[in-house]
Amino acid sequence: MTAAKQIFLSPPHMNGRERLYVDKAFESGWITTVGPQIEAFESALAERVGVKYAVGLSSGTAALHLAIRALEINRGEEVYCSTLTFSASANPIVYEGGRPVFIDSDRSSWNMDPNLLDRELRRAARRGKLPRAVITVDLYGQCADLEAIRESCARYEVPLIEDAAEALGATYRGRSAGSFGWGNVFSFNGNKIITTSGGGMLATDDARLAETARLLSTQARDPAPHYQHSRIGYNYRLSNILAAIGLAQLETLDRLVAARRRNFEQYRKALGSVDGVEFMPEASYGRSSRWLTCLLIDPARFGATREDVRLRLASKKIEARPVWKPMHLQPVFARCRAVGGDVSEDLFARGLCLPSGSNLTESDLRRVVGEFLAARR
Ligand SMILES: Cc1ncc(COP(=O)(O)O)c(C=O)c1O
């Protein structure tokens, strides 16, 4: 008998002209952080998402960092951020000396609760202590309630940063994720819906933000023939070779989203009527890319906890992952303020992300479902 193969949570899926474009990049001689593939990838992404500018960067974290850097915040100033997310959403606030304030999720989308945000902004305005920015996350491929959040931010003139790292290909009322903020962030790390192995993009309609991001990502060189610097810069630019991979991946985005949505539907068919299993809802305003298929387990009804299931899957070489541990529960952010927290705490306690790669086969899926059910006592 052959040993069962490992099933990963969300592995890379090369399914187009990646090699061809990498070859072209080699032929062009641009084996560096400048070149035609970067320009083409930036234009293609900007067009796909519907923004004026896109700046290719070494990671999604770098994109978030540059957006926050561009705001020139002062030490101790607050930036609001979704609590239910990966730490990369919040870390750049701290790089810049800001203080994160974590906002809880709503149950209908698992994303930042727009009512809580609005209430908090109103209170902050009364105190004369508005945050310098709001970072809202489109979790697991599903948009937050972006119009409501944007309206609240606009009312108080607080810039909105949309962390769409997980949501390329998703839409909100027909419009692309990653086009609602003043700054919008995508990630192309190895587990994202499209990957360049590592990489990110800052997308925006603001020419000044795009220009600042380009400048700061290339060590902030002044326009002078000698190397002169008036600001502190970073080495954050995307490589031209990696952009070639991204360009080919982007061409296949619709196929990749369709495969992930199909995974979700298959899981729901197999597990949706099992007592104690509840899938992440799709909010009525949008279409999720279903980057990851996530569900909640009620241990009393299902007969096993989230951890029982995860460990059972791990013992069978199937990678599953708890839903993000909220930022307000993280030791590193223990001293930060949180607004609410019960919803995200519950989602974390009971939530599991199942293998969701766009290259998951029918037989992989059946194996996951079989082991999932076998975890019951
Ligand atoms: C919500 C979110 N924000 C930011 C990031 C950071 O992206 P990167 O890994 O490209 O730095 C990620 C993924 O890693 C993410 O899931």
The ligand as a MOL file (V3000), in Angstrom:
LIG
                    3D

  0  0  0     0  0            999 V3000
M  V30 BEGIN CTAB
M  V30 COUNTS 16 16 0 0 0
M  V30 BEGIN ATOM
M  V30 1 C -5.0590 39.2590 6.4270 0
M  V30 2 C -3.6000 39.2740 6.0510 0
M  V30 3 N -2.9500 40.4360 6.0560 0
M  V30 4 C -1.6570 40.5180 5.6990 0
M  V30 5 C -0.9480 39.4010 5.3150 0
M  V30 6 C 0.4930 39.5570 5.0150 0
M  V30 7 O 0.8730 39.2080 3.7350 0
M  V30 8 P 2.3650 38.6920 3.4520 0
M  V30 9 O 2.5020 37.3110 3.9880 0
M  V30 10 O 2.4730 38.7590 1.9610 0
M  V30 11 O 3.3000 39.6560 4.1050 0
M  V30 12 C -1.6050 38.1570 5.2850 0
M  V30 13 C -0.9600 36.9030 4.8470 0
M  V30 14 O 0.0830 36.4840 5.1550 0
M  V30 15 C -2.9520 38.0790 5.6820 0
M  V30 16 O -3.6000 36.8980 5.7110 0
M  V30 END ATOM
M  V30 BEGIN BOND
M  V30 1 1 1 2
M  V30 2 1 2 3
M  V30 3 2 2 15
M  V30 4 2 3 4
M  V30 5 1 4 5
M  V30 6 1 5 6
M  V30 7 2 5 12
M  V30 8 1 6 7
M  V30 9 1 7 8
M  V30 10 2 8 9
M  V30 11 1 8 10
M  V30 12 1 8 11
M  V30 13 1 12 13
M  V30 14 1 12 15
M  V30 15 2 13 14
M  V30 16 1 15 16
M  V30 END BOND
M  V30 END CTAB
M  END
